[in-house]
Amino acid sequence: KLTFTKHTATVFCGALHPTEDLAVTGGEDDKAYVWNIRTGEVQHEVTNHTDSVVAVGFSHDGVYVATADISGYIQVFKVTQSYRKVWEFNVGDLCWMRWHSGAYVLMAGCDSGEVYVWRIPSGDCKVLPGQDCKTEVAELTHDGKKLAVGYGNGHFKLWDLKSGTPVMEVDSTVGNKTNITTLSIDQENQLFVTGAEDGSSYVIGPNGVLGMLIGPSDALLESVLVDYPGFEIKVAATGTLQGKVTIWDVARLTKRVECVDEEPTGITKMLWLKDFTICAGSLGGYIKGWDFRSGAKRFTLDGHTNDIQDIVYDRQRNIILSTSEDRTAKIFEVPASQ
């Protein structure tokens, strides 16, 4: 539908504005752009990063946009005031950054293992202490009250954001043994599915580990999802660097469906779409969609000429924003399911 070509190197990350026709993308060219998804026109260029921009995002209502580079410099601009900079901070080597789903609160995780939680624009700060190893991934519970964090030593912690204390911890004696790189939370905020560097995936309940979906293997897990809203049973999905997308029955910890792919390409990130569809960005630049109930392929979106780094979905508009190593970002309309 539209290709954005202003970046001059790999585009690592992207986000869509909740209500306006805007996207923000960040790249290896040390730049972030806010641009119109209908015209491709640049609305704002963020220039003063000195390293790769690896995380970007709009606040829940789109009033603010945040950009962060890998060396830990984070900036926040007010979209509604011609992108006036309202806040900046430097955290040291950055792993991830994300907005809260219902408040002007920004969170970031570092190589040092600390997680910072700031109020924007005041900058009031809370630190969730680390344990001398990085935090590669974090997900907010759907009620916005807790933050699930995966660490480089395989530890999993569920933090209460208000008190700044962990309400649950799973260490590597019972859970993942290696760096947790992906995680997902169910709709009731009771179940957590992890994926780690050694290919293993654990299911964690409110009181600890419930079981393992996959044991350690050579198939590197890149992405996990759990709990498709409105589906009759609780399912999880795992995607590997070998290109395998598997749907699991979470309660039974058993395999339900393997998604069919004649030419598998390594999975980089997965999303749930409408109509019982699972979508995956992959190496080589393809974006693929399957009916996760049957495993049948629904679509392949092509156009990118190199690996997909990030994909984002807007359910209301039924569009995907993709970013790629080919230096472009694209907007796709999701094909109607047949």
N, C-alpha and C positions, 0 to 999 in steps of 0.2 A: 504494500500500500504506500509506504514511504521509506526512503533511505536517507539517513543523516550522515553526512560525509565530512564534517568539519574536523574530527579528530585525526591526528597524524600518526597515531600508533594504536596498539590494542585498546579497545574500549572494555574496561573491566566490569563496570557496574552501571545500573540504570534504575530509575524509579519513575512512576507515573503520578501526576497530580490527581488528587481524589475527585476534583470537580471540573477543573479547567483542562483545555487541550494542551497540556504541557508535559514534557518529560525532562528529566535531568540525567545526564550521563557523565561518567568520569573515566579518565584514561591514563595510559602509560605516558602520554605527552604532558603530564603534570597539569592537565586542564580539566575543568568541568564546564559543561554547557547546559543552560536551561533553554529548551527550544520548543517551538510549536509543532505538535504532532500531525497537524493537517498540512502545514506549509513547509516545515523544516527550518523555518526562520529562527535565528538565534535571538532569544529574549535577553539573555544575560550570559556573559562569559566570566568565569572565575579564573583569575590569572595568577594569584600569588601563592599557589602551591609550588613547592620545590622538589616534589617527588610524585610518584604515581598516585593518582586519585583512585582509591580502592573501595570507597563506600560513599554513597549519596542517598539522600532521602528527603521527602516532604513530610512535614508534620501531619498529624492525623486529619487536619482540616485544610491543609495546604497553605497556611499563613506563612510558614517558614520553610526554607530549604537548607539542608546541611550538606557539607562536602568534607571529606576527610582523606588525607593522604597516608601512605604507608609508614611515613616517619612520625605520624601522630599529630599532625597539625589539623585542627578541626575548625571550620568556619560556619557560621549560621547567618543567613540573609533573610530579610523580611520581604517576601514575594509581593505583598500588597503595598509596599512602599518603595517601589522601583529597585528592589534588591539591595536595600541599605544593609550594610553589615551590622548586626546587633551583638555579636558575640564571637570570641575566638579562644582557643585553648590549645596547649601542646601537651600530649600525654606520653610521648615516647612511642616506641614501635607499636603500631596499631594492627589488631587482627580483625576487628569488626566494629561497626557503629550502626545504631538503629534508634528510631524514634519510638516513644511510647505510643500505644494505640488510642489513647484518649486524653492525653495531657501534654503540655509543652515540656516534656522531659526527654532528654537525649541520653543515650547510654552507649558506652564504648568499652571494648575489651582489649587488653594489651598483651604483648609478649611476656611481660613480667607477671601476668596472671591477675592483675587487678582489674576490676570492673568499675568504671566511673559512672555515676548517675548525676546528671545536672538538671537543675531547673533552668529553663530558657525564658527570657533573656537575663535573669538575675545572676545566673551562674552558681547559685547555691549548689554545693557538691556533697555527694556521699560516695564513699569508696567501699566496695565489697572486696575484702582482702583476698589476695591470691595465695598460691602455695608454691612459689618459685618455679612455676611452669605456665606456659601460655594458655590462654583461653581462645580456642579456635572458633567456637560457635556458641550462640545463645538464642533462645526463643522466649518470647513473652507469653504467659498464659493468656487465654482468651478474655479473662476478666480483668487483665491488666495489673493484677496484684502481685504476681510473682515472676521471677526470671529464672528460667532453666539454663544452666551453663555447663558446657562440656570443656574439660581441661586436657592438656597435653599428656598427662600421666594416666588417662582413662577415668579419672574421677568425674562424677556428675554431682552437681549441687543445685538445689532448688532454693532460691533466695526470696525472702519476703522483702519487697522493695521498701515498704514503709519503715520496718524496723531495721533493715539492713543486716538481718541475720539469716543463716541458712535454716530452712525448716525440714530439709531432707538432704542426706548425703549418701552417695553410693561410691565406695572406693573400689580399687582394682582387685581386691580379694574376692569380691562377689560380682563385680560388673566388668566393664571394658578394661582390657589390660593395656591398651595403647590409646594414643591421641584420638579423642572424639572429634570428628570433623563435620558431622551433620546430625541434627535432631529435629523431632517433630512432636507436637502435643495434640492430644485428642480434644474434642469439643467440650468435654466436661472438666478438663484440666486435671484428669486423674491418671492418665496414661502417657508415658513418654517413650518414644522409640529412638534409639541412638544408632549411629553408624560410626565405625572407627577405622583407623588406618590399616588394621590387620584384617579388614573384611568382615568383622563380626558385628552383629546387631543385637542389642538387648531390648527387652520390653521391661519398663520400670513402672511400678504402681505406686500408690500413695505411701506404702510402707516398705518400698524397696523392690529389688529385682523379682519379676514374675517369671522370667525365662529368657531364652535366647531364640531369636528368629533364625540367625545364621551363626555358625561357629567361625573361627578364624579361617580364612582361605586366601588364595592368591587373587581372588576376584576383588579388587579394591572397590569398596562402597563409596560412591560419591554423593548420593542423595537418598534420603528416606522421607516418607510421608506417612501420616496415620490419620484414619478416620475421615472418610468422605462424608460431608454433611448430607443427611437424608438417605444414606444407604442402609439397608436393613441389618447388616452386621458390621462389626468393627473390622475394617481392613487396614493393612499397612502395605506400603510399596517400597521396594528397594531397587536402586539403579546402580549398576557397576561400570567400571572403566572398560570392562569387556563388552559392554553394550546390552547387558541383560536387565530387563525390567520384570520384576516378579511381584505378584500380588499375594498377600498372606492373610490368613484368618488369624486375627490377633488372639482371640480367646483360646483357640486350640493350638496356637503357635505352629500352624501347618501351612504349607503352600497351597494356594487356591488356583492360581493361573500364572502361566508364563506368557508375557506379551510377545506376539509373533512378529519377528523381524527377519526378513530374508537377508538383509545386509546390515548386521548390527554395527553401530558406531558407538564409541565410548560415551556414557552418559555424564553430563556435567551438572545438570540441575533439573529437578522435576517439580511440576505443579499440578494441582487438581484444577480442571476446567469444568464448565457446565456439562450437563448431559452425560454423567458417568464417564468422563474422559480424563485420562491422565496424559500429561504432555511432558516431553523431555527435550532439553537442549543437548546437543551432542558434539563430539569432536568431528571435524570435517565440515561443520556448519549447518547440519540438518536440524530441524525442529520437528519432532514426531508426536503424533497423538494416537492413543489407543482407547478402545472401549475396555475399561479395566474389569468389566464383568466377564467378558469372553476372551479378552486378550487380542481381539482382532484389531488390526491397524485401521485407523480412521483417516489419517492424513499425514503427509510429509510436506513441510514448508521449506522450500529451498530459496536460494538467493545469496545467502552468505557463502563466502569462499574459504573460510577458515573456522577454527573452533569457536563454539558458542561459549561465552564467558558467563553470561547472566541472562535469565528470562524473567519477566514480570508479567502478571496477568491483571487486567481490569475486568471484573465480572460484569459490571453494568454495561460497559461498551463492548464487551466480548472481544477485546484486542490484546495482543501480546506485544511487549517491547522486548527486543532481543539486542544484546551487545556481543561483539565478536572480536577475535584476533585479527579479522580482516580490516580493522580500523573503522568499521561502520556500526551504526545502530539502526535497527529497522522496526517499523510498526507493521504488524500483520493482523488482518482480520481472521478470526478463527473460522475455518470452513464449517458450514452447517452440517450437523451429523445426519447421515443418510438413514 
